[in-house]
Amino acid sequence: MRWQILFFGLAFACANTSSLAVNPVLGQLEFIPDSRIEGDAGVWIDGQYVGFVRTLRGADRLVLLPGEHSVRFQLLGYQELEGTIVIEPGTKKQYRLKMVEAPNMTYPEKEDTARLRFLVQPEDAAIFMNDVFVGHVDRFDGRTGMRVAAGTYRFTIGLPGHEPFETSLTVRAGQTYEIKTYLQEGDLGGQADVLSERQ
């Protein structure tokens, strides 16, 4: 479910605008997560995945051309957020992001799930399961990994500027599986389709 919001509404609050001394032509955008949860949200700018909130914080991490841009946030278990921002040249805008849990979410019992671990470099790559963004690699590389119900899943792992990795996996309850790969830098090929906005 998509939620159309204005950036001066409840979900986003403008914290401040300051002058960019380094580049007076471009504008800078920074997201301030309301809690640790929001730091894991994936970010799409103008329909293209650009990373997750935590990696986009700090000076000059997200620099955009002046004008209007669409912004979308996704995080598994939380409502998707969308909005439109206007970037002005030579300015820096900070926006506070607050995610809201999705209603009526149900999860299978642990004994009915398989565990998936993702051992992928770079660790800030995005994971899509059946074309749905589920998070970035370093959320699911530890002992807990990702819990999924038994079945067959199609995974795409991608990062802008790298060739995507795709695979299908059939899992059984009570088993542990690992997906291990290294994303090569280079020609994007189908990367734009993989990381672009999913319907």
N, C-alpha and C positions, 0 to 999 in steps of 0.2 A: 504494500500500500504506500502510495506516495503522498507526502504532505507538502503542499505549496506554502512557503512561509516567506515573509519579508524579513530582511536582515535587521530591521529595527524592531522586530517582534520579540516574543518571549524566548524563542530558541536561540537567537543570536542577539548579542548586545554589543554595540560598537564600544570598544574600550578607549581607543585613542587614535588620533591621526597625527603623524609627525612627518617631517621633511626628510626626503632621501638626498643626502649630500653627494653620494657616489654617482648616481645616474638620474639626472633630472627628467629623462624621457620616459622611463618605465615606472611602474608602481609596484609596491610590495604588499603582499597579503600574508598575514600570520593568524593562525587559529589558536585560541587559548582554551584548552579542554577544561570543562567544569570539574572533572575528576579523572582518575586514571583510566576509567572505562573509555572515555572519549578519545584518549590518545591512540587507541587501536582502530578507530574508525577509518575506513578507506575513503579517499577523496578523489572525486572526478571533477575536472575543470573542462567546461565546454564538451562534455561527453567522453573525455579521455582520462583514464586512471593516471594519477600523478604520484601516488604514494599514500601513506597513512599519516594521520595527524601528527603523531610523535616525531616522525622523521622530517616533517615540514616546518618545524619550529625553529626559530633563530633567524638571525639577520641574513637576508638575501637567499633564503631557501626556496621561496615561492615568489618569483618576480614575473609580472604579467604586463602585457601591452595595455595601454589605456583603453577604456571602453567598457562595455557591458559584458559580463561573463556569467554563465550558469555554473553553479556549484552544487555538487551532490555528495552526501555522506551515507555510507552503509556500514553496518556492524551487525553481525549475526545475533539475533535475539532482540534487536532494537528497531524502532520505526525508522524507515528511510527518511532523510531530510533533504529537501531541495530548496534552492533559493537563487536569486539573481543579485549580483554585486556590480557596482560601477567603480572601476579603478581610474584614478586620476594620476596624471604624470607627476613624478617626483614626490609621491606621498607613500606613507606606510599606514596600513589599516590593520588593526587587531580586532578579531571577533571572538567572543566567548561562545563555545559550542557545548550544548547540553543535549545528550541523547535520552530518549524516553523508551522504556521497555515496550516491546510489542505485546499487545494484549493476546490472550488465549494461546500462548506458546505452549506446546506439549513436547516432552522429551521422553524417549524410550527408557525403560529400566536398564540399569547398568549391565545386568546379566544377558540382556537381549542385544548388546552392542559389540562391535569390534573396535579395537583401538588402532588408530593410524598415527604414525610419527612421520614428520616431514624433515628430512635432512637435506636442505637445499641451500646453495649459495648463489646469489646474495640472500641474506636472511630477511631483507625487506621486500622480497618478491610477494606478489599477491597470489592467493589460492582461490580458484573458482571451482565449485563442485556442481556439476550439471548446469553450468553457465551462471551460477549464482555465487557472488562474492561471499566467502566465509571468513576471510581474515588474511593476515600475512604470516609468513613462514615461522617467524620466531615465537608466535603464540602456540605453535603445535609441534615444537621440536623437543620438548622435555619428556619427562616420564609419563605425564598425563596424556599428552598428544591430543588427538581429536577422537571423540566417540561418535560412531555412526551405527545406525541400524543395519542388520544384515541386508545385503543386496549388491547390485552392480552400480558403480558410479563412474562418471567421466570427470577427470581432473585436468585443469589447465593451470599452469604456474607461469606467471609472466611478470615482467618488470620493464618499464619504458627503457629503450636503448638496448634491450637484450632479446635474443630469440626465445620464443615461448616453448615450454615443454608441455606435452599433452600425453595422457595415458588413461586407460580404463582399468578398473580393478573390481573384482568380485570378492566380497568379504563375508566371513561367517562369524556369527556371534561367539564371543569368548576367545577370539584369535587376535594377535597383534601383527600389524603390517607396517612396513616402512617404504616410503617413497623417497628415493635419493637421486639428486641430479645437481648439475652445475649449469647455470644459465650462461650461455656464451654471449659476449657483447658482439654487436654487429648489425647486419641487415635485419630490419624489423619483420620483413615478410608479412605474415598474417597478424602481427602484433597489434596493429590498430584495431582489427576486428575483435581480437581476444580481449583487449583491455577497454574497449569502448563501451558505451552505455548499453546495458542489457535491458530488453523489454520483458 
